[in-house]
Amino acid sequence: NTLVVDMTGLPEMAKFGAPIVMDATHAVQKPGGQGTVSGGNRDMAPYIARAAVAVGVAAVFMETHEDPDDAGKRGISDAPNMLYLNTVPALLSELVEIDRIAKKRVQ
């Protein structure tokens, strides 16, 4: 019930010349992790996003919601991996900083 994300695959895919997008919130999904539905570990999504940006992805996709736990109670899909919307601005600032460093390293 745990996905494995191998960051070495991201620069390998980039060699084909297309921009690579990391889906940070689906990467922490736990298929069937709650029995009949998928679970997730939203606390790990920022780590996945930071690592992906550090290896040079072009973009990061992240599902967000004002209250993911409430969304889950209402049956909204992927609630366990959604990030709280109010945490996203700080994470985006970090990702921009990491991106600048990663791009300096490549040049």
Number of C-alpha atoms within 10 A of each C-alpha: 13 14 12 9 13 9 15 10 10 19 14 10 13 15 10 9 7 9 13 19 16 20 17 26 27 21 21 25 25 19 16 13 13 12 9 8 11 17 21 25 18 24 14 16 23 21 14 21 24 20 17 28 27 19 18 21 20 14 16 18 12 18 18 19 14 13 14 22 17 12 16 14 10 10 10 12 15 21 27 23 27 28 25 16 13 12 12 14 10 9 15 15 11 15 21 13 14 19 21 13 14 16 13 9 9 8 5
